[in-house]
């Protein structure tokens, strides 16, 4: 990830903000979440419920709104911290231009001699592909990707830049890894894009079905753990963390920044809202929507998802309702 640098004073000027408790010449060189930010990093606080975390964060500068008081922490006060955060990503983490060549495989790419590359495959700059891989026709692999030994990518698979695959990963036709996450902020009546400059990591022995989309993180990675199997037409949003040996069944969707523990099963058409955790070895029944975090070993179904026994009882009561109403109407 290419990074720039900027002083706190210059950030304040660009964002029309006010510096508090921060040396104007403090140099900032990256944007990071609160719990990952170091002294040279810029972070932001857009939700008051994370204020306690902000007071202990090691960030060199925190973007806050005028109503927020973080004591003596170094802050830059702006009207819209999330929009300011989005602009800073663009300044500090500019996206490099693709390094296209006349040939479909960039000369700086490293491809093992025992890897099979079909006609119509394109491979970007500085990408590394291990031994025994099979790349079917129409596969596109962007710049700075790392593909482990024994991987197989079927026709039409697209890996955006910085995607990392472990060993023996299989990805079926027309799946896309590393596309932009769905991140926007409303500014003056228009939806402005939040740059997505993270990447995707897939562990050893994982398999993704056809037409799966895995968005890259806003800043860091979206991860799929070793041995996890993802069925056709699933959506995995930015910064989702999926554990090892999970089963994600067809048409399921996981919203941004949610965490899925090891050995979790999401049956078909499951929805998971953002920023929650599903404990290890949990099972979510088909067609359910998980709206809050679940402890280890949960078995839930329904909309919103609840313990399976409770959902069964509720459905049974609902089925009895027409007869009950008729009896009441007859007096």
N, C-alpha and C positions, 0 to 999 in steps of 0.2 A: 504494500500500500504506500504510494508516494505521499509524503507529508510536507507541508510548508511550515512557516513560523510567523508569528505576529505578536506584537506587544499588546499588553492590556490597554494602554492608552489609545493605540490605533483601533482596537476592537471597539472601545467606547465611542470613538469618533464615527466609525462606520455604522454602528448600531444606534447612534444618538442616545447613548446611555450614560449613567453616572457611576463612576468607580468609588467603592467604599472599602477601606482597610486593605488596599492593594497598591503596591508600588507601580507607578505608571509604566516603568520600563520592564516589568516582569514579562518574560518571554514564554509564550504558549505555543506548543507545537503539535497538539493533537486534541481531538474531542473524544471524551470517554464518558460512560455512565458513572453515576455517583460512586458506586461501590468498586469501580475499577480505576478511578482517576488518581493520578499521582500529581506531584508538585508542578509538573510542566503541562498539565492537562486542563482543558476547559470542560466544565460540566454544566448541568442546568437543573433547575427545580421548577417544574410546571404544576405539580400537584402538592398541595399543602400536607398531605398525609405522609410524605417522605421528608418532611422538614427535619425530623430527628436524625435521619440518616445523613442529611446535608451538613448538620452541625459537627459530625465526626468524620466527614469525608476528607481525604487528603488532597483534593483538587486545588490547583493553583488559583482558579477563579471559577465562580459559580454564577450563572445567569439566573436572576430572580425578578419577580415583578415588584412594583412599588409597595405592595402591602406586606411583603415578607421581611421578617427580621431574623437574621441568623447571627446576631451578636457581632463578634469581632471577626467573623469569617470574611475572606476576600470575596466580594460580590460585585457584579455589574448589574445595575438596576435598569431594566428595560420594560417596555409596555407589554411585550408578548415574548416570554422566554423561549417558548417552543419554536416560534418563527425565527428568533435570533439564533437558536441552536441549529436550525436547518441551514441558515446562511453560513454559519461558521464551519459546518461540515464541508460545504462547497469550497470555502477559502483554505481550510487546513488539510483537506483530503481530496484534492482535485482528481477527477477521473482521467487517467492517461488515454490518449488517442490510440486506437488499435494499430498495431504495426503490420499492416497488410503487405504482402509481396505479390508478385506476378504468379508465383507458384503456390499451390494450395497448402503446402506445408512450409512453415517459416524455417529458414536455415538454422536458426538458433534452437529449434526444438530438438529434444533428445528422445529418440525412439529406439527401444531395444530391438536388436536384429531379429529376434524370434517373435516379434509382434506382427500380426497380420493387419494391413491397412488396405481397405477396399477402395475402388475408384469413387471419387466424389467426396472423400473425407477431407476436411480442412482442419489444420492444426496451427495454433497461434505461437507467438514468440515465447521463448524460454519455458515452454511446456515440457514436462518430463513424463514419459510413458514407459512402464516397466515391461518385464518379460512375459511373453505368452498371452498378451492381450489380443482381442479380436474387435476391430472397429468396422462395423458394417457400412454399406453405402449411405452417404448423406449425413454422416455424423459430423458435427462441428464442435471442436474443442478450442476455447479461447486462449488468451495469453495467460502465462504464469499458472497453469494448472499442473497438478501432480496426480498421476494415475498409477496405482500400485500394480503389482504383478497379477496376471490372471484375470483381469477385468474383461467384460464383454459388453459393448455398447451396440444396441440394435439400430436399424435404420431411423434416421431423423432425430436421434438424440442430440441435444444441445447442452453443452457445459459452458456457462459464462466464465469470464476470467476469474482466476484465483480458486476455482473449485478443486477440492482435494478428495480423491477416492482411495480407500484402503485396498487390501488385497482381495481378489476374487469377488468383486462387486459386479452384479448384473443389472443393467438398466434397459428396459424394453422401449419399443418404438415410440418416438415423438414425445418423450419426457424431456422436461427442461429444468435444469438445476442452475441456480444463480441469477434468475431474473429479479428485477427490482421488487422489493417489498411494497406493500400497499400503504404508503405513508404520505399523508397530506396534512396541511394546516390551513385553516380558514383565515385569510387576511383580507380585510376590506372587501368582503363579499366574494372572494375568489379562492379556490383551492390551490394552494401553492405546494409544489413538490418538496418533500424532505429527501435529500440525496441519500441513496443507499450504497454504502461503500464497503460493506462487509463481504462475507463469502459463505460457501457451503462446504461442510465436511461430512463424509459418509464413511462409516467404519467397515472393517473387514467382514466379508461374507454377507453383506446386506444385499437385498434385491428390491428393485423398484419396478412396478408394473408399467403398462403403457399409459401415456398421457398423464403422468404425474408431474406436478409442478412444486418445486422447492425454492422458495425465495431466499436470496442472500440476506444476511443481517444488515441492520442499519449501520452499525459500526463493527461489531465482532461477527462470530460465525452463527449460522444455523447448523445444528448437528443432528445426524441420524446415527444411532449407535450400532456397534457391531452385531451382526446376526439379525437385525430387524428386517422384516418383510413388509413392504408397502404395496398394496393392491392397486389396480387400475384407477385412474381418474381421482386421485387424492390430491388435496392442497395442503401444503405445509408452509406456513407463513414465516415472516422474518424473525430471526432470533429464537425460533422454537428449538427446544432441546429434547430430543427423543432418546431414551435409554437403549440398552442392549436387549436384543431378542424380543422386541415388541412385534405385535401383529396389528397392522393398520389396514382395515378392510375397505373395499371399494367405496368411492364417493365420500369418504370421510374428509373433514376439514379441520385443521388446527390453527387457531388464530395466534397472532404475534406474541412472542415472549413467553408462551406457556411451556411448562416442563412436564415431560412424561417419563415416569420411572421405568426401571427395567421390567421386562416380562409383562407389560400392559397389553391388553387386547381392546381395540376399538372396533366393534362390529360395524357392518355396513351403514353408511350415511350418518355417522356420528359427527356431531359438531362440538367443538371445544372452544369456549370463549377465551379471550386473551388474558395473559398475566395471571394464570392460575397453575396449580400443580396437581398432577394425578399420581398418587402413590404407587409404588412398585406392586406388581402382580394384581393390579385392579382389572376388572372386566366391565366394559360399558356396552350395554345391549344395543342392538340395531335401531337406528332412527332416533337415538337419544341425543339430548343436548346437555353438555356438562357446563353449568353456569358458575360453579364455585369449586374450590380445591377439594380433593378427596384424599382421605387417609390411605395408608398402605392396605392392600387386600380388599378394597371395596368391590361390591358387585351392584351396579346401579343400572336403571333403565328409566325411560320416560322423558318428558319435556315439561319442566326441567328435570334432569336426572335425579333420582332419589333411590334409596335402597330398594332392591328388586322386590322384596317381600311387600314393602309399602305400596309399590306401584301395582303389583298384582291385586292387592286388596282394593285399591282405588278403582281399578278397571272392573273388578267384580261388582263393586257398588254401583258404578256407572251403568253396567249392563242391567242391573235390577231396577234402575230408575224409571223406565217407561211403565213397567207393571205397577210400581209403587204409585206413580202419578194417576194411573187409571183407577186404582183402588180409592185414592183420595177423592177423585172426581165423582165416583159413584157414591161417595159418602159412607 
